[in-house]
């Protein structure tokens, strides 16, 4: 077999021990004639199939490829070719203005009025995610300066408060979200030089329901250890050694035994002057870590 085409093979089933030359020539000629006849049949079938397809196309064709002839054909003699082009969404919205879609439904936060359809445009990523319209509730707002990115973000999260959403803004370098937080009864935590607010990275936070005392203690201790290690490696600009990890664990344990709510300066004190260090090895192991963390509380990098 070659593809879908059948190939004829001939073979001798029974032959005398000593076949004469004349009989062998006759047998080979008969096999060649069978192969030739099969090839002729295949060619005839192929021609017949091609003629049937051509006749079917002629019978079903309504208009010729160039259109109906005549003075009112409204066609150019040559073939019409439209060049491809690309542009920004702002330009294409002016080139193709007559486009309007049905929107995303009426459940969620009102954003504004659809300029094409005149209807209300509603968008709520959590509702759309729950209904399976989108695969994730994440949102990216992009645009040029003055296109309304900040206004859209403020409208989206401020109007979401009425639906029970909780809004957290981790950073506000321009100070544009603080007035919105004050207007809706929120609070802005301002950190910086000369400001009274302080951030305690070692605060245990809120305890989840259903967690035992042992689990909560282990979770808080691991979280504090990882945070101090990350701060130290950031200031030192290098990974910590095993000896420095031990020094941090010892200082953190001593601070937690003495205080209910530990703060970073207490850990720094235990690193620079550990208790019960008779031979001074622990102090030497945590010396670089202590001086690195001291920059965050009393040096050039106040936390």
N, C-alpha and C positions, 0 to 999 in steps of 0.2 A: 504494500500500500504506500502511496506517496500523497499525503494530504487526504483528500476525499476521493481520490481517483484509484480505481481498481486496476491491477496489472495482472495479465494472464501469464501463467507459467506452465510449461509442459515437461513431463518426465516419463520415462519408460518404466512401466510396472513389471511386465514380464517380457523377456527377450531371450533368444537362444544363446547358448554359450559362445557360438561362433557365428555372429551375424554377418551376412554378406554385405559387401560395400553398396550394392544397388539398393538393397532394402534399407540400409542406414540412410542413404541419400533421400529416399522417398519419405522416410519418417521425419527427417529434418525439414524437408520441404513442406510436409503437411503441418508441422508445428509453426513454421514461419507464416504459412497462409492463415492459420487460425489467429495469430497475433495481428496480422494485417487487417483481417476482417473485424477484429475487435476495435482497432484504432479507427477504422472507417465508421463504425457504428457510433463511437464516442464523438467524432467530429460532426456527424449528422445530427446527433442529439443536441450538441452545443449550438449549432447553427439554428436548429428549430427553436430552441429556448430563446436565443437572441432575437429571432424574428417575432416570437410571441410577445416578448417584453417591448419591442419597438412598436408593435401594433397596439398594445395596450396603452402606451404613452400617447400615441397619435389619437387614440379614441377618447382619452380622458383630458387632453389638453384643451383649454378654453381660449387662452390668448397666446400668441407667439411671444418669444423672448423679448422682442423689440416693441411689442404692443401692436394694436391694430393699426393698419396703414390708413392714411388719409390726412386731410388738412387739419382736422381737429384732434390729432393724436396727442397734442400737448407734450411732446417728447423731443429732446434734442437728438441730432443724428448720432452723436457719440455717447459713450457710456458715462453715466453720472457717477462721479467719485467725490465723496465728502471727506475732507482731511480731518484727522483726529486733532483735538486740541484739549488742553487742560488749563485750569485756572483755580483761583481761590474760591472758597464757598461764598464769600461776599459778592464776587463778580458773577458766579453762576446763579446766585439767587436773583440777580437782576436780569440775566439772560433767559432764565426759565422761571418766570414768576408765577405761573399758573399751576402750582403744585400745592396740594393741601391733603393732609392725612387725617385719620380719624382720631388721633390722640391716644392716650394711654389709659383712658377710663376716668371715672369721677372719684375714685377713692384715693385719699392722700392729701398732700399739701398743694394749695393753689399757688401757682408760680406767676401766671400772667395770662394775657390774651394772645391767642394764636393769630398772627398777622394775616395768614392766608384764609383760614376758615372763619375767623371771628369768634370762635368758641373759646372756652376756658381751657388752659393747659395745666394739668395736674400731674405732679410727679412725687412719688414717695418710693424710695428704693426698697424699703422693707416690705411694703405692700406688693410691689412688683416682684420681689424675690420670693415672697410667700406664694404668689400666684403662678410662679414659674415663667414669668415673662423675661426676666434677666437671670443670669447664672450667679451673680454676686452683687451685694448692695454697695460696693465701692463706687466712688464718684471722683472723677477728675475734671476740674474746671480749667480750661485753657482758653487763651485769647490775648489779643494785643492790649496795650495800655488804653484804658478808657472804654473798654467794651462792656464793662459791668460785671466783671468776675466777682469782686468783693460784695457788690450789692446782691448778686444771686446767692452767694454763700450765706450772707446774713439773713436774707429772706427765707432761705431753705431751712436753716437751723432754728431761727426765731419762731417761724410758724409751726415747726415740728413740735415745739413745746406744748402746744394745745392738744397734741395727740399722745401725750405721755412720754415723749422722748427726753432723754437726758443728754445734755450737750457739754462736752469738755473741749477746750481749746488749749493745747499744750504750750503754744507760744504765740505771742502777739507783739512782734517787734515794732510795728507801726502804731500800736495803740488804738487801732480802729475797732476792735471787738470789745474793748472795755466799756464804752458808752452803751453798747447794746446789752451787755451783761448787767449793767446798773439799771437799765430801763426795765428789764424783765425780772428784777429782783435777785439777780445772781451776784457773784462776788469775784473780783479779780485779785489774784495774789501777785503783788509786784515785788520783784527781787532785783537787787542792784546795789551799787555803791551809795552809802548814806541813807538807805531805806531801812525802816524798822523790821520788816518781815524777814524771817529766816526759814530755810527749808532744811528739815531734818531727814537725811536719806536713810537713817536707821529706824525710823518710825515703823511700827509693826503693821499699821493700817487696820482695815476692818477684817474681822474674823468671820469666815464663812460659817453658815449654820451646819450643824451635823459633824463638825470636826472636833476630835477629842483634844484634851490638853497636851498629850504627848505629841500628837500629829501637828498641832499648831505651833508648839515650841520648836520642833524639828524644822518646820517650814520657815518660820521666822529666822531661825539661826542660819539656815542655808541661804536664805535671801540676803541677809546682812553680810554674810561672808562673801558671797559672790559680788555684792555691790562694792564692798571695800576693796576687793581684789581688782575689780574693773576700774575703779577710780585710781588706784595705785598704778596699775599698768598704763593708764592714760597719761598720768603725770610723768612717770619714769620713761615712757616711750619704749618699753621693753617688757617681755614676759617676766613674771616673778619666779624666783628660785624656790625649791622646796623648803629651804630654811626660812624664807620670808613668809611663805604660807603658814608655817608653824607659828611664827611670831604673831601674825594677824589672828590666828585661831586663839592663841593664849591671851592676847590683849582683849579680844572681843569677849571671851568667856569671863575674864576678870571684870570687865565693865558691866556685863549683864548681871553678875552676882551682886554688885554694889548699887545698881540703879535699876529702877523699873523701866524707865524710858532712856536708853543710852543715846548719847549724841557723839558726833565725830571727835570733838576736842578731848573727850574722856578716853577714847580709844588711842588717840595720839599720845596722851600722857602715859598710858600703860605701855605703849610701844617704846617710848624714849626712856621710861623709868619703870621697868617691870618689877612687880613685887616677887619676893622669894628668889631672885636671881643672884645667888651667892657668888658664882664664878664669872658672871658678866657675859656669858655666851649668848643668852637670849637677847640681851640688850644690843649686842653687836650684830646679831642676825637681823633684828628689826630696825636697825639704825637708819638705813636708807629709806625704808618704807615709812618710818615715823616722820622723817624730814620731808618726804614727798607729800604726805597727807597734811602736814603742818602748813604747807603753802595754801591749802584750801580753806583753812580756818583762821590763820593769823598772818599769812604771807602776802605774796603778790597775786594770789588766785583765790580770793575769798569766795567761799561757796554760797 
